Amino acid sequence: MKTILTTLNAKYIHTSLALRWLYVANRERFDISFKEYTIKEDIRKIADELLLTGSDIIGISVYIWNVNQLKELVIQLKEKRPEMIIILGGPEVMYEPEYFLHNWPVDYIIGGEGEFVLGELLNAIENNLSVDISGVSSRKQISRMIVQADLNKLAELPSPYTLEEDRESMKNRLLYFETSRGCPYQCQYCLSSLEKGVRYFPEEFIFNNLRHVIEYGVKQIKFLDRTFNLNKDHTYKVFDFLIRNYRLGLSCQFEVYADLLKDETIDYLNQHLPENYFRFEIGIQSTYEPTNIAVKRKQDFPLIAANVKKIMDGGKIDLHLDLIAGLPFETLERFIKSFNDVFRLGAKEVQLGFLKMLRGTNLRKNAVMYGYRYTEEAPYEIEYNADISAEELDRIHEAEHALEKFWNSGRFKQTMDRLTGTYYKDRYFELFDEVGQYYKNRQYPHRGYQLEDLFRYLHEFLISKGIDLFHTLRADYYGNFTRRPQGFWEDTLDKKLRKQLLYRIGQDKTFLLKHNINRKIIEKQTAIDKLSENLYLLTIFIEDNRLELKYTIDGI
C-alpha cells in the first residue's frame, strides 16, 4: 500500500520537521513519501494533486494554524475517494482525538511522537490486523496515551536534516532543528506543559547534523527546544560548537528562559559571538505575580531584567521578548504595566500576543473559573474574561498593530528612540495605544498600504499631538533604502526644480572634489530636500551607505 504524508505550512520558507522524521523512520519498510503545501494554496488543487499520487493512506500533521484548511482538505479527499485511509497527528488533534474522530471523516489519530507508532499502524493496516496500539485512536477505541519516541533510536535512523530532496531548497528555507524534546514547566496555557520530562538527542547526532546543515548553506536555523538553556552543559556545548563553526550569512534562533542564564554564559557569548548570529526569544508573558501563579509560570522578573540588560550591553544578540494579553487576573491597567515593564528593557522586538485556549490545556479546561469566552474555531483566541473586556482587548489589538508597524519593523528607529526616550518615556503602551486609536478613528488600513503611507500617518499623528519630528522621520525614511527612492512621503520640490537643482550642484567641481563624488552620483544617486530659503539637504546613496550634506544655492 502506498502512503503519503502531508501538511500545510504557514509560509513557503517553513519546513515540517515532523513529516521528515515520520518519513525517515518508515521509508525502509513501507512505500512512503511526503509533500508539503502552504495554507495560502487552493485546497481543491492540493486534494487533486494528492489523489493523483495514487496513495491508499494519507497521514496529515495538524496544527492550530492549519486545522481549518485541513478539515476542508480531509472532506474533499474522502468525498472523492471514500476508501482512502486518513491518519491525523500533531498537537491540535492529539489531546481530544474523540472530537476529530466524530467531526471529521478520518480513520485514525496518533497521539504524541508518532515516528515508530506510525510504522506499527501501517503494518496493521497493510496486514489487516487488529489495531490495538498505544497512542492510536479510532472510532472503536480511544487511546489516552501520548507517546514519546526513544531519541537514541531516532538518532540511529537516516537523518531528516540531510535528505537529498531538500538539498537544493534548504538554502532558501527556514530549517527547524531539535536537540531535545519536552518541557519542565507547567504553564497552563501551553501544550508543552502536558509533556513529561526533557529528553536530549545524543551529542554526536546533534553535532554531526549541525555540521551538515551549516555546510549545506542553510541561512537560518530555528531550534525547537522549548527551553534551550535548561541544561547548562548542553547549552554551552551547542553554543560553543556553533561559534566554532560560524559561517557568514547564517543565523540561529533559540527560545531561552532568561532567568536561567548564568553570568559566565552571557559573558562568553558577549566575548566570542559574531554579530547577527544569535537571536533569543524570551517569553515573559506577564510581570504580575498573581497572574504567573495562576498559570503556574515560575519566573524572577528582576533577574530576567538584569540578564536582558547584560545581553543588550554586549550588543551581539538580537532579543525578542514575548507578552500575552488576556491572562487570568490581569486587568487592562495591570497589562499596561506589564507591557511597560517589558518594553523598558529596550529589546529590538516586543511580541504582543493574545491568549489562545488550546485544546488539551488546563487553562481551557478551567475557562469557566476565570470567566473566559473564546472563539470555538481555531485559533481559539479569547474574546474576554472576568478581568478584561472585549472592548479593552480590542484596544490592545489596535496597539499591537501600531507596535508591529512602528517598532518591531525597525523602519522608524530614530523616531521611535526620540519618542520613547522623551515624549513617551515610561509611557510606552500609551504611545502605541494612541497611534492605534488614531488609526482606528481615521480607518487607516492595516494591509495594502505603501511605505510612504506609514510615514505620512505617523507624521500626521505626531503633529496632532504637537510633536514635530519631520527631520527625524525623513532620516528614517531614507534609512529604509540602499538606493535613492523614486519618491518621498512628503514632497516639497517638483520634479523639474529638483532636476535643475541637482544639475546645478553637479557642476560644482570644488564641492564634488571636496567630497570625492562626481556629477553622475549627484544626478542619479542623490535625494534633495529643502531646509530653508536657499539651504538644501543632500542625501547621497553610495553602495550600502548614505552621506548627508548641506548645500547652499542662490538664484533658483
Secondary structure, DSSP 8 states (H G I E B T S, - for coil): -EEEEEEEESSTT---HHHHHHHHHHTTTSEEEEEEEETTS-HHHHHHHHHHTT-SEEEEE--TTTHHHHHHHHHHHHHH-TT-EEEEESTTTTT-HHHHHHHS--SEEE-B--HHHHHHHHHHHHTT-----TTEE-SS------B---HHHHHTS--TTS-GGGTTGGGGSEEEE-SEE--S---TT-GGGGS-S-EE--HHHHHHHHHHHHHHT-SEEEE--TTTTSSHHHHHHHHHHHHHT--TT-EEEEEE-GGG--HHHHHHHHHH--TTSEEEEEEEE---HHHHHHTT----HHHHHHHHHHHHHHT-SEEEEEEEET-TT--HHHHHHHHHHHHTT--SEEEEEE-B--TT-HHHHTGGGGT-EE-SSTT-BEEE-SSS-HHHHHHHHHHHHHHIIIIIT-TTHHHHHHIIIIITTT-HHHHHHHHHHHHHHHT--SSS--HHHHHHHHHHHHHHTT---HHHHHHHHHTT-SS--S--TT--S-HHHHHHHHHHHHT-HHHHHHTT--HHHHHHHEEEEE-SSSEEEEEEEETTEEEEEEEE----
